[in-house]
Amino acid sequence: MTAETVPSTSHPIAPVRREVRVRCDADTAFELFTAHLGAWWPLGTHSVFGAEGSVAFEDGTVVERRGADTAVWGTVLRWERPVGFAMTWHPGQGPERATEVAVEFTPDGEGTLVTLTHTGWERLAEPEAARADYDRGWPLVLGRLEQWVERAGAGAGAGAEPTGEWFALHHRPGPGLADGGSVFAHPLFREHVAFLHRLQERGWLVAAGPVDAANGAGMAVVHIPVGAGPELDELARTDDRSVTGGVLSVTVQPWDVRFTAAD
């Protein structure tokens, strides 16, 4: 959702206000919305770089990344956990062309009402068209949040910790690595590290590292929302360019975790 913007009108235009109810307490809803933004945001349809990108809150800004490319979506103006936050909003544009988005988290029985308010249309070149675009887009975005909270298991009850599924990604030298070549010295290995960072931004990565440094074999442990296994499998095979380039091969293995440090 982007819009070309220049000051063009002085008459006020009604805010876009959208709501969704999620089945968790307000503090958990705030955490899932902000710290795990990249896990649920529909990047394929509502972003600058598309499905290949990742997005996260970083040092008071919302930043989308794709390799070395970056796009700042906005800057945090207010941060009151678990009550809400506000930020400027200009994905695909400069900060001089920003509207404002505020998100509030209100306890509602055993759940939380998430209310998003988008204002500042008067600063845009085509304010009515931009407002109509976002009025259609925000329900889709908030719907993804609601679905992800359910998949993450946060609906188990107010204050409950999200549950999920565990997987181990086993990486071994692939067919594209020259005989005797080093996985770690190959130029595509940095793409593997970038892939792990994208998993981290989603809130999925638990740990990663070599298990046999001599031949380049390694493992990544991930904890993902319930039902996200097929998505993880696809990402492991297609989003890691060291895998698509043949430098590494990957096996995605479910892990029946019975105990964790919190137990």
N, C-alpha and C positions, 0 to 999 in steps of 0.2 A: 504494500500500500504506500504509494508515494504520490506527491502532487507538486507541480511547479508553483512557486510562490513569489508574489511581490505584493506590497500593500496596494489594495485596490478598492476598498469599500470602507465606509465609516459606520454603516448601520449594523447593529448587533445581529448575530446569527445564533440560533439555539444550539446549545451543546449537544453532542451525541452522548447519550447515557445508556449503558448496557449493563446487565446484571447476570450472574450465574451463581447457583448455589452448589457448594462442594461439601462433601461429607467428611469434614475434619475440622479441628479447632482453628481459630484465627491465626495463631502463631505458626501452625503447620502450613496453613494456606499461604501465608506470607512467605515462608521458606520455600515452598514448592514453586510459587510464582517467580520468585527472584533468583534464588540460588540454583534452580534447575530450569531456568528459562529455555535453554537450548534443547532440553529433553522433550518439550511439548509444543514449542512454537512451530507452526506450519511453514517451515522455511521454503518448501517447494513452491508455494503460491504467494507468500507474504514476506518477501525479503528483497534485498538488493542483488545478491549473488545466486539465489536459488538453492536447490537441495544440496549442492556441494558445500555450502557454507555452514558456519556455526555461529551462535550468538550467545552472549553472556553479559552480565553486569560486571564491569571492570573499573575499579577505582572511581566510582561515581558517574560512570558513563555506561551506556548500552552499546556494545561493539559487535558488529558482524565481521567474521573473518572467513577468507577463503585463500589458503596458502599465505602468500605475502600481501594479499589485498585486504584492506580494511575499510569499513564504512561505519561511522558513528551515527547511531540512530537518535541519541538524545543524551541529555545530562540531568542527573538527579538534582531536584530542587528541594525536596523534603523527604526525610526518611524517618518514620516513626513506627518501628516494629512493636507490636503486630497490628497497629491501627491502619497504616497505609503509607503511601509514598506518592510523590509527584515528580514529573520530569518534563523537560522540553522534548519535542518530537519532530524529527526531520529526516527519516530514513531516505537515503538517496539524494539529500539536499544539504546545503550548508546550514550552520546554526543561525544565520541571519534570516532563514526561512523556516522558522520553527513555530509549531503550534504547541499545546500543552496537554498532557495526559496525567490524570490522577486516578489512583486505584485505592479503594478503601476496603477493609476486611472487617465485617460486622458479625459478631456471634449471632447465630440463628438456630436456637434449639441445640441439637447435637451436631450442627453443621455451621457453615460460614457463608454469608452472602458477600460475594465479591462484586463490587460496583466500580465500573470504569467510566470516567467522565472525560470527554475530549473537547477542548475549547480552543479559541484563537483563530477561527476560520476567517475573520476579517482581514488577516494579514496575507491571505492567499490570492493569487491571480484570479482563480475561478472558485470562490468559496463555496457556493452552493453545490457544485459538482464534486468538489473534494469532500464536503460533508456527506453527500449521498454515497460516495465510494466507501468511506469509513463506516457509515451507518450499516452498510451491507457486510463489510469486512470484519468488524469487531465481534459480531456474534459467532462467526466461524472460528476466530482465534480463541475466544473464551470457551467455546464448545470443546476445542482441543484440550484446554486446561482441565475442564470437567472430566473428560474421558481419561486423561492421564492420571488424575488423582484417583479415579476408580481403579485403573490398571495397577497403580502403584500400591494399592491396598490401604490407602489412607482412610478409606471409608469404613475401616474396621471399628471405628468408634472415636468419639472426641478425645483428642490427646494421644491417640494411638500412633506408634511409629510406623512409617511405611514399610510394608513387606514386599517381597519380590522373589525373583528367581536368580540363581547363581550359575555362572558359566565360567569355564576356563578356555582361553584361546591359546592353543599350542602353536607356536611358530617355529619352523625349521627352515634351513637353507632350501631355496627353491630351484627349479630347473633352469632358471635364467642366470644363475650365479656361475661364473667360470670356475673350473676345477681349481681347487686350492685358493680361491678367492675369499676374501673376508666380507661377511655380511656387514660388519660395522664400518668398513672402509668404503663400501659401495655408495655412490651418490644417492641412490633411492632409499637408503636406510633412514635419512632424515624425514622421508615421507611416512615411514612407519612411526617415527616419534610424533609427527604431526597428527597421525591417526589416533594415537593414544591420547594426545591432548584433546582431541575432539570428543573422545569417549569420556574424558575427565570433565569437560565442559557440560556434557549431558548429565553429569552426576552418576555415571555408571561405573567408572573405573575404580577399583579398590587397590590394586597393586600390579606392578609389571616389572619385568627384568629378565636377564638371561638365566637359564638353568644349566647351560653348558656353553660358557663363553668361548671355549676352544673352537667349536664348530658353528656358533652363532644361534643355537636353539634358545628359545625363550618362552615365557608364558605371561599372560595377562589374566588377572582374575577380575570379573565384573559382576555387579549386582544390579539387576535391571527390573523394570516393572513387570508384573505378571502378564504374560501373553506377548511380551516383546521379543521372544526368542527368534522368530523368523526375521524380524528387522535387524537384530544383532548379527544373525548369520549372513544376511545380505551385505551389511556394512563391512563385516570382517573380510568378505570376499571381493567387494567391489569398491569400497571407499579407501582402503589401504593401498596406495599406489606401489608400495614395495611388493605387495601380493600380486596385483594385476600386472606388474612388470616382471614377475617371476623370480625376484630376488629372495622372497620368502614364500613358503606355503603355509596354510593355516588349517587347523582342525578346531571346530567349535564343539566343545564337549559340555553337556549339562553336568552340574555338580550338586549332589544332594547334600547340602550343608545341614548338619544337625546341631552344631554348637558354634557360637561366636563369642567374642570377648564380652559382649553384653549379657550373655546368658549366665 
